[in-house]
Amino acid sequence: MEYIYRPEGVCSTEMIFDIEDNEIKSFKAINGCNGNLKGISSLITGMSIDDVIAKLNGIKCGFRDTSCPDQIAKALEQYKSSK
């Protein structure tokens, strides 16, 4: 299932997940730090939603209260609550 999230407080403007049976099948971010987000995508592909949330929740970017990894966790939390 494709799930689209619009993050707040970060450079990324859209996050696109393919989720199947509580597992991340693919992840793509629009805008943001290209190399870092490709790396994150590679790392979280194949992981369960709960594991990704546990690892990425609360990570900050510089002076910001959030980051792209934190927004990924928030997106997945929102996805879970909408099911």
C-alpha positions in Angstrom: 0.0 0.0 0.0 1.4 3.4 -0.9 1.3 5.9 1.9 2.2 9.6 1.4 3.2 11.9 4.2 4.0 15.6 4.1 6.6 16.3 6.7 6.8 19.5 8.8 9.9 21.4 9.9 12.4 19.7 7.5 13.7 20.2 4.0 11.8 17.2 2.6 8.4 18.1 1.2 7.0 14.6 0.7 7.7 11.1 1.9 6.3 8.1 0.0 6.2 4.7 1.6 5.2 1.3 0.2 4.0 -0.7 3.2 3.0 -4.3 3.1 2.2 -6.5 6.1 3.7 -4.0 8.6 7.0 -3.9 6.6 8.6 -1.1 4.7 8.9 -2.3 1.1 10.3 1.0 -0.2 10.7 4.6 0.8 11.4 7.8 -1.2 11.7 11.4 -0.1 11.1 14.4 -2.3 13.7 17.2 -1.7 15.9 17.1 1.4 19.5 15.8 1.7 19.5 13.4 -1.3 22.4 11.1 -0.2 21.3 10.9 3.4 17.7 10.1 2.5 18.8 7.4 0.0 20.9 5.9 2.7 18.0 5.9 5.2 15.8 4.4 2.5 18.3 1.6 2.0 18.5 1.0 5.7 14.8 0.9 6.5 13.7 -1.1 3.5 12.7 -4.6 4.8 12.3 -3.4 8.4 9.1 -3.5 10.4 7.2 -0.2 11.1 7.7 -0.6 14.8 11.5 -1.1 14.5 11.8 2.0 12.3 9.8 4.1 14.7 11.9 2.9 17.7 15.2 3.7 15.9 14.3 7.1 14.3 11.9 8.7 16.8 13.2 11.9 18.4 16.3 12.4 16.2 17.0 16.1 15.8 18.7 18.0 12.9 20.9 20.8 14.2 18.9 23.5 16.0 15.5 22.0 14.8 13.3 20.0 17.1 12.8 17.4 14.4 14.7 15.8 11.4 13.9 13.7 8.4 14.4 10.5 10.3 12.1 11.8 13.1 9.5 12.8 10.5 9.7 9.2 9.1 8.9 7.9 12.5 6.0 10.4 12.8 4.7 9.4 9.4 4.7 5.7 10.4 3.0 6.5 13.7 0.3 8.3 11.8 0.0 5.5 9.4 -0.5 3.0 12.2 -3.1 5.2 13.9 -5.1 5.5 10.7 -5.4 1.7 10.2 
